[in-house]
Amino acid sequence: MTDRPRARRPAPRPETPTPSLAIALRAQSRQWRALGNLASLRALAQQATQAALAVAPAQPCDGAELSLLLTDDKRIRVVNRDWRGFDKATNVLSFPAAPPERIAMSPVLGDIVIAFETVEREAQAEGKSLTDHFSHLVIHGLLHLLGEDHETEAEAQRMEGLEVAALARLGIADPYAGGELIARPHDPSLPSPQAATPDHPPRS
């Protein structure tokens, strides 16, 4: 019996460094102090964005600016009404600054808006910490800015998979375990989902 020559394994490719984002964080509501001061909130947001970028297929340019507005139900309701035609509060809205094909070249990535009361209610209803749910919504919002969506079941599966992978890097359990995927067929009478996209509603 003759030994077959072993197939040569390709040398491992050096990992591409994850780009860093310049996060412009603003807290409109004092309620966000429940998660700490601005420095603590920025640190949480940076951890979440780095986890999302580590798994996202599309990558922004290094140093791209991300605006994160931490607000309340009253203010996000106005934004949701004016931009999406829904006169109600929601948990997170995303406003991409560039179309998917130009993300890697844009110095500005976009805006994420998160409302405290809705996030707090969802965290309590789902039995998770406020910190973990906040991290999840930052990841979800950033993935929207990077071109991900959940208009169809296939898109929802893909996006949820990315979220779960990013959360796992932070030691946060799968928030979708045991839940059904929620597809959101686009209503042509509404503004484009690229303008502003809410998170999935809480799972029952």
Backbone as numpy.savetxt, mean C-alpha at the origin, in Angstrom:
# Nx Ny Nz CAx CAy CAz Cx Cy Cz
29.48 -47.77 -14.68 28.62 -46.58 -14.68 29.51 -45.34 -14.68
29.29 -44.51 -15.66 30.11 -43.30 -15.76 29.38 -42.13 -15.12
30.16 -41.31 -14.49 29.57 -40.11 -13.89 29.27 -39.09 -14.97
28.05 -38.53 -14.89 27.71 -37.45 -15.81 28.28 -36.13 -15.29
28.74 -35.32 -16.21 29.23 -34.01 -15.75 28.11 -33.21 -15.11
28.40 -32.62 -14.01 27.38 -31.84 -13.32 27.10 -30.54 -14.07
25.82 -30.24 -14.11 25.45 -28.98 -14.75 25.96 -27.82 -13.91
26.50 -26.86 -14.58 27.00 -25.70 -13.85 25.83 -24.82 -13.41
25.86 -24.47 -12.16 24.83 -23.58 -11.65 25.23 -22.15 -11.95
24.27 -21.37 -12.41 24.61 -19.97 -12.67 24.97 -19.27 -11.38
25.92 -18.39 -11.49 26.32 -17.64 -10.30 25.14 -16.80 -9.83
24.92 -16.72 -8.52 23.80 -15.92 -8.03 23.95 -14.47 -8.42
22.85 -13.90 -8.87 22.87 -12.49 -9.26 22.88 -11.61 -8.01
23.68 -10.59 -8.04 23.66 -9.68 -6.89 22.30 -9.01 -6.79
21.78 -8.92 -5.57 20.47 -8.32 -5.38 20.54 -6.82 -5.68
19.53 -6.36 -6.40 19.45 -4.93 -6.66 19.00 -4.22 -5.40
19.72 -3.22 -4.96 19.32 -2.52 -3.73 17.91 -1.95 -3.86
17.12 -2.10 -2.82 15.78 -1.55 -2.81 15.87 -0.03 -2.77
15.18 0.66 -3.68 15.26 2.11 -3.66 14.66 2.67 -2.36
15.12 3.82 -1.98 14.56 4.49 -0.81 13.64 5.61 -1.27
12.64 5.89 -0.46 11.69 6.95 -0.79 11.88 8.13 0.16
11.67 9.31 -0.35 11.65 10.51 0.48 10.20 10.72 0.91
9.90 10.39 2.16 8.52 10.44 2.64 8.23 11.81 3.24
7.28 12.51 2.63 6.79 13.77 3.19 5.54 13.45 3.99
5.67 13.41 5.31 4.57 12.98 6.17 3.94 14.18 6.86
2.61 14.18 6.84 1.86 15.24 7.51 0.70 14.63 8.27
0.53 14.99 9.53 -0.59 14.50 10.34 -1.59 15.64 10.54
-2.78 15.51 9.95 -3.82 16.52 10.09 -4.63 16.34 11.37
-4.61 15.14 11.92 -5.40 14.84 13.10 -4.51 14.45 14.27
-4.81 14.99 15.43 -4.04 14.67 16.63 -4.29 13.23 17.09
-5.33 12.62 16.56 -5.64 11.24 16.96 -4.51 10.28 16.62
-3.71 10.65 15.61 -2.62 9.78 15.20 -1.53 9.68 16.26
-1.61 10.53 17.30 -0.64 10.44 18.39 -0.76 9.11 19.13
-1.88 8.40 18.91 -2.03 7.08 19.52 -0.93 6.13 19.05
-0.34 6.42 17.89 0.76 5.60 17.38 2.12 6.23 17.63
2.15 7.34 18.34 3.42 7.98 18.64 3.55 9.36 18.00
4.72 9.94 18.13 4.96 11.25 17.54 5.27 11.11 16.05
5.55 12.24 15.41 5.80 12.20 13.97 7.00 11.34 13.61
8.01 11.35 14.46 9.19 10.52 14.18 8.83 9.04 14.22
8.00 8.64 15.18 7.58 7.24 15.27 6.72 6.86 14.07
5.81 7.75 13.68 4.94 7.47 12.53 5.77 7.36 11.25
6.76 8.24 11.11 7.62 8.19 9.94 8.41 6.87 9.89
8.89 6.43 11.06 9.64 5.17 11.12 8.75 3.99 10.72
7.51 3.97 11.21 6.57 2.91 10.82 6.31 2.94 9.32
6.10 4.14 8.80 5.83 4.28 7.36 7.03 3.84 6.53
8.24 4.19 6.96 9.43 3.80 6.23 9.62 2.29 6.21
9.36 1.64 7.35 9.46 0.18 7.40 8.45 -0.46 6.45
7.23 0.07 6.44 6.19 -0.49 5.58 6.51 -0.28 4.10
6.99 0.92 3.75 7.30 1.17 2.34 8.47 0.33 1.86
9.47 0.14 2.71 10.61 -0.69 2.33 10.19 -2.15 2.13
9.27 -2.63 2.98 8.77 -3.99 2.83 7.99 -4.13 1.52
7.21 -3.12 1.18 6.45 -3.16 -0.06 7.37 -3.12 -1.28
8.37 -2.25 -1.23 9.30 -2.13 -2.36 10.11 -3.41 -2.55
10.34 -4.14 -1.47 11.12 -5.38 -1.56 10.40 -6.47 -2.34
9.07 -6.38 -2.46 8.31 -7.42 -3.17 7.63 -6.89 -4.43
7.59 -5.58 -4.61 6.85 -5.01 -5.74 7.57 -5.24 -7.06
6.85 -5.66 -8.10 7.48 -5.85 -9.42 7.98 -4.53 -10.01
7.19 -3.46 -9.88 7.59 -2.15 -10.39 8.35 -1.41 -9.32
9.39 -0.72 -9.72 10.22 0.00 -8.77 10.33 1.48 -9.16
10.23 2.37 -8.17 10.41 3.79 -8.45 11.88 4.14 -8.53
12.18 5.35 -8.95 13.57 5.78 -8.93 13.98 6.06 -7.49
15.25 5.89 -7.20 15.74 6.08 -5.85 15.54 7.53 -5.43
14.97 7.71 -4.24 14.74 9.05 -3.73 13.44 9.67 -4.18
12.59 8.91 -4.86 11.30 9.45 -5.31 10.49 9.90 -4.10
9.73 10.97 -4.27 8.97 11.54 -3.15 7.61 10.88 -3.02
7.30 10.50 -1.79 5.99 9.95 -1.45 5.36 10.85 -0.40
4.16 11.32 -0.67 3.44 12.15 0.30 2.47 11.27 1.06
2.56 11.29 2.39 1.68 10.50 3.25 0.92 11.45 4.16
-0.39 11.54 3.94 -1.24 12.43 4.73 -2.07 11.60 5.70
-1.87 11.82 6.99 -2.62 11.11 8.03 -3.73 12.03 8.50
-4.95 11.66 8.18 -6.07 12.55 8.42 -7.16 11.85 9.23
-8.37 12.36 9.15 -9.49 11.78 9.89 -10.64 11.48 8.95
-11.70 10.90 9.49 -12.84 10.50 8.66 -13.50 11.69 7.97
-13.61 12.80 8.69 -14.28 13.97 8.12 -13.56 14.47 6.88
-12.25 14.57 6.96 -11.49 15.12 5.83 -11.39 14.13 4.67
-11.21 12.83 5.00 -11.08 11.87 3.90 -12.41 11.69 3.19
-13.51 11.92 3.91 -14.83 11.85 3.27 -14.95 12.90 2.17
-14.44 14.09 2.43 -14.47 15.16 1.43 -13.63 14.77 0.21
-12.44 14.23 0.45 -11.58 13.81 -0.65 -12.25 12.69 -1.45
-12.83 11.73 -0.76 -13.49 10.61 -1.43 -14.67 11.09 -2.25
-15.39 12.07 -1.73 -16.54 12.62 -2.45 -16.10 13.40 -3.69
-15.10 14.26 -3.51 -14.69 15.14 -4.61 -13.96 14.39 -5.72
-13.18 13.34 -5.37 -12.38 12.64 -6.38 -13.01 11.36 -6.90
-13.89 10.73 -6.10 -14.43 9.44 -6.51 -15.95 9.41 -6.57
-16.59 10.45 -6.06 -18.05 10.49 -6.09 -18.71 9.68 -4.99
-17.92 9.27 -3.97 -18.46 8.51 -2.84 -18.46 9.41 -1.61
-19.65 9.79 -1.15 -19.76 10.70 -0.02 -19.73 9.92 1.29
-18.58 9.33 1.58 -18.41 8.57 2.81 -16.92 8.47 3.13
-16.65 8.19 4.39 -15.26 8.00 4.80 -14.77 6.64 4.33
-13.46 6.53 4.15 -12.83 5.26 3.79 -11.50 5.18 4.53
-10.82 4.07 4.40 -9.58 3.91 5.17 -8.36 4.53 4.47
-8.20 4.26 3.18 -7.02 4.75 2.48 -7.37 5.11 1.04
-6.76 6.17 0.55 -6.87 6.58 -0.84 -5.47 6.79 -1.39
-5.28 6.41 -2.67 -3.98 6.55 -3.33 -4.11 7.40 -4.57
-3.18 8.31 -4.75 -3.17 9.21 -5.90 -1.82 9.09 -6.63
-1.72 8.24 -7.64 -0.45 8.10 -8.37 -0.07 9.39 -9.09
1.20 9.69 -9.08 1.69 10.88 -9.77 2.12 10.58 -11.20
2.28 9.30 -11.50 2.75 8.91 -12.84 2.08 7.61 -13.26
1.86 7.43 -14.56 1.32 6.15 -15.04 2.33 5.04 -14.83
1.86 3.78 -14.80 2.77 2.66 -14.51 4.04 2.64 -15.35
3.93 3.00 -16.63 5.10 2.90 -17.50 6.14 3.99 -17.23
5.80 4.98 -16.42 6.75 6.06 -16.12 7.16 6.11 -14.65
6.75 5.12 -13.89 7.06 5.12 -12.46 8.56 5.18 -12.20
9.32 4.40 -12.94 10.76 4.32 -12.71 11.49 5.62 -13.03
10.83 6.54 -13.73 11.48 7.78 -14.14 10.94 8.99 -13.41
9.87 8.81 -12.64 9.22 9.95 -12.01 9.85 10.30 -10.66
10.23 11.55 -10.44 10.79 11.95 -9.13 9.73 12.02 -8.04
8.46 12.02 -8.44 7.35 12.05 -7.49 6.51 10.81 -7.69
6.31 10.03 -6.63 5.56 8.78 -6.74 4.07 8.99 -6.59
3.67 9.85 -5.66 2.24 10.11 -5.48 1.90 10.35 -4.02
0.58 10.29 -3.74 0.07 10.60 -2.42 -0.75 9.44 -1.86
-0.63 9.22 -0.56 -1.46 8.26 0.17 -2.13 9.02 1.30
-3.45 8.83 1.43 -4.21 9.48 2.49 -4.85 8.38 3.34
-4.68 8.45 4.65 -5.22 7.43 5.56 -6.00 8.12 6.68
-7.19 7.59 6.99 -8.07 8.18 8.01 -8.01 7.39 9.31
-7.80 8.08 10.41 -7.56 7.42 11.69 -8.77 6.62 12.18
-9.94 7.24 12.25 -11.08 6.56 12.87 -11.45 5.27 12.16
-11.45 5.30 10.82 -11.78 4.09 10.07 -10.74 3.01 10.30
-9.48 3.39 10.31 -8.41 2.43 10.54 -8.53 1.83 11.94
-8.83 2.66 12.92 -8.98 2.18 14.30 -10.16 1.22 14.41
-11.29 1.56 13.80 -12.47 0.69 13.85 -12.19 -0.66 13.20
-11.53 -0.64 12.05 -11.23 -1.88 11.36 -10.27 -2.75 12.16
-9.27 -2.13 12.76 -8.31 -2.89 13.55 -9.01 -3.57 14.73
-9.90 -2.85 15.40 -10.62 -3.41 16.53 -11.56 -4.53 16.07
-12.26 -4.31 14.97 -13.22 -5.30 14.48 -12.52 -6.58 14.02
-11.30 -6.45 13.49 -10.58 -7.60 12.96 -9.59 -8.18 13.96
-9.56 -7.64 15.17 -8.71 -8.18 16.21 -7.22 -8.06 15.93
-6.81 -6.94 15.33 -5.39 -6.73 15.04 -4.94 -5.42 15.67
-3.65 -5.25 15.80 -3.15 -4.02 16.40 -3.28 -2.87 15.42
-3.43 -1.68 15.96 -3.53 -0.48 15.13 -2.25 -0.30 14.32
-1.12 -0.61 14.93 0.16 -0.48 14.23 0.23 -1.40 13.02
-0.18 -2.66 13.20 -0.13 -3.62 12.09 -1.08 -3.20 10.96
-2.27 -2.72 11.33 -3.24 -2.33 10.29 -2.75 -1.09 9.55
-2.15 -0.16 10.27 -1.57 1.02 9.63 -0.49 0.61 8.63
0.38 -0.30 9.04 1.44 -0.77 8.14 0.84 -1.41 6.89
-0.22 -2.18 7.08 -0.88 -2.83 5.95 -1.42 -1.79 4.97
-2.05 -0.75 5.49 -2.64 0.25 4.60 -1.58 1.07 3.88
-0.46 1.31 4.53 0.64 1.99 3.83 1.15 1.12 2.69
1.31 -0.17 2.95 1.76 -1.10 1.91 0.74 -1.14 0.78
-0.53 -1.26 1.13 -1.59 -1.32 0.12 -1.60 -0.05 -0.73
-1.52 1.09 -0.06 -1.53 2.35 -0.79 -0.34 2.50 -1.71
0.84 2.09 -1.24 2.05 2.20 -2.06 1.97 1.27 -3.27
1.44 0.08 -3.10 1.31 -0.83 -4.24 0.40 -0.23 -5.31
-0.62 0.49 -4.89 -1.46 1.19 -5.87 -0.64 2.22 -6.64
0.21 2.96 -5.93 1.04 3.96 -6.61 2.01 3.31 -7.59
2.34 2.04 -7.34 3.27 1.31 -8.21 2.54 0.54 -9.31
1.25 0.83 -9.49 0.52 0.26 -10.62 -0.32 -0.96 -10.32
-0.33 -1.43 -9.07 -1.15 -2.60 -8.73 -2.59 -2.17 -8.49
-3.53 -3.11 -8.70 -4.94 -2.78 -8.51 -5.70 -4.05 -8.14
-6.99 -3.89 -7.84 -7.83 -5.04 -7.50 -9.20 -4.90 -8.14
-9.21 -4.46 -9.41 -10.46 -4.32 -10.15 -11.06 -5.67 -10.51
-10.23 -6.66 -10.74 -10.70 -8.00 -11.09 -10.19 -8.98 -10.05
-10.72 -10.20 -10.07 -10.29 -11.20 -9.12 -8.82 -11.54 -9.30
-8.37 -11.61 -10.56 -6.96 -11.93 -10.82 -6.06 -10.83 -10.26
-6.45 -9.57 -10.47 -5.67 -8.46 -9.93 -5.67 -8.48 -8.41
-6.84 -8.79 -7.82 -6.94 -8.84 -6.36 -6.03 -9.93 -5.80
-6.02 -11.09 -6.45 -5.16 -12.18 -6.00 -3.70 -11.77 -6.03
-3.30 -11.14 -7.12 -1.91 -10.72 -7.28 -1.55 -9.68 -6.23
-2.41 -8.68 -6.05 -2.11 -7.61 -5.13 -2.10 -8.10 -3.69
-3.06 -8.93 -3.34 -3.10 -9.47 -1.98 -1.86 -10.33 -1.70
-1.41 -11.08 -2.71 -0.20 -11.88 -2.54 1.01 -11.01 -2.24
1.11 -9.87 -2.93 2.21 -8.94 -2.67 2.11 -8.34 -1.27
0.88 -8.00 -0.88 0.69 -7.44 0.46 1.10 -8.43 1.54
0.65 -9.68 1.38 0.97 -10.72 2.37 2.48 -10.92 2.46
3.16 -10.93 1.30 4.61 -11.10 1.29 5.31 -9.93 1.97
4.83 -8.72 1.71 5.43 -7.54 2.35 5.20 -7.55 3.85
3.99 -7.89 4.26 3.67 -7.93 5.69 4.50 -9.00 6.41
4.73 -10.11 5.73 5.53 -11.18 6.34 6.94 -10.69 6.65
7.46 -9.79 5.83 8.80 -9.24 6.08 8.82 -8.40 7.36
7.63 -7.94 7.78 7.52 -7.15 9.00 7.07 -8.00 10.18
6.89 -9.31 9.94 6.43 -10.19 11.00 4.95 -10.06 11.28
4.18 -9.59 10.29 2.73 -9.39 10.45 1.99 -10.50 9.73
1.03 -11.10 10.40 0.29 -12.24 9.86 -0.56 -11.85 8.65
-0.89 -12.85 7.85 -1.73 -12.67 6.66 -3.10 -12.13 7.06
-3.45 -10.91 6.66 -4.75 -10.34 7.04 -5.91 -10.90 6.22
-5.59 -11.62 5.14 -6.63 -12.14 4.27 -6.91 -13.63 4.51
-6.25 -14.23 5.46 -6.44 -15.66 5.71 -7.90 -15.96 6.03
-8.47 -16.88 5.26 -9.85 -17.27 5.50 -10.88 -16.36 4.87
-10.42 -15.29 4.22 -11.38 -14.37 3.59 -11.49 -14.62 2.11
-12.58 -14.13 1.53 -12.78 -14.27 0.09 -12.17 -13.06 -0.62
-11.67 -13.32 -1.81 -11.15 -12.22 -2.60 -12.31 -11.33 -3.03
-12.05 -10.05 -3.05 -13.09 -9.10 -3.45 -12.67 -8.44 -4.74
-13.42 -8.71 -5.79 -13.15 -8.07 -7.08 -13.97 -6.79 -7.15
-13.41 -5.78 -7.79 -14.10 -4.51 -7.92 -14.22 -4.16 -9.40
-15.28 -4.64 -10.08 -15.45 -4.26 -11.49 -15.54 -2.74 -11.60
-14.87 -2.19 -12.57 -14.84 -0.74 -12.70 -16.14 -0.21 -13.25
-16.67 0.81 -12.59 -17.88 1.49 -13.04 -17.46 2.64 -13.94
-17.79 2.59 -15.24 -17.32 3.65 -16.16 -17.87 5.02 -15.81
-18.91 5.09 -14.99 -19.46 6.39 -14.63 -18.64 7.09 -13.56
-17.69 6.34 -12.94 -16.86 6.91 -11.89 -15.52 7.35 -12.46
-14.82 8.25 -11.75 -13.48 8.63 -12.21 -12.57 7.43 -12.28
-11.52 7.56 -13.08 -10.58 6.46 -13.25 -10.00 6.03 -11.91
-9.83 4.71 -11.69 -9.24 4.26 -10.43 -7.81 4.71 -10.26
-7.16 5.18 -11.33 -5.81 5.70 -11.18 -5.81 7.01 -10.41
-6.97 7.68 -10.35 -7.02 8.95 -9.64 -6.98 8.77 -8.14
-7.76 7.81 -7.66 -7.78 7.54 -6.22 -8.39 6.17 -6.02
-7.75 5.34 -5.22 -8.23 3.97 -5.06 -8.30 3.61 -3.59
-9.48 3.15 -3.11 -9.59 2.78 -1.71 -9.13 1.36 -1.46
-8.87 1.06 -0.24 -8.52 -0.28 0.16 -9.75 -1.18 0.12
-9.52 -2.50 0.16 -10.64 -3.42 0.29 -11.40 -3.11 1.56
-12.73 -3.32 1.59 -13.46 -3.18 2.84 -13.03 -4.26 3.82
-13.25 -4.05 5.12 -12.84 -5.07 6.08 -13.54 -6.39 5.84
-12.83 -7.50 6.09 -13.41 -8.81 5.94 -14.34 -9.12 7.09
-15.44 -9.80 6.79 -16.37 -10.16 7.87 -15.93 -11.47 8.50
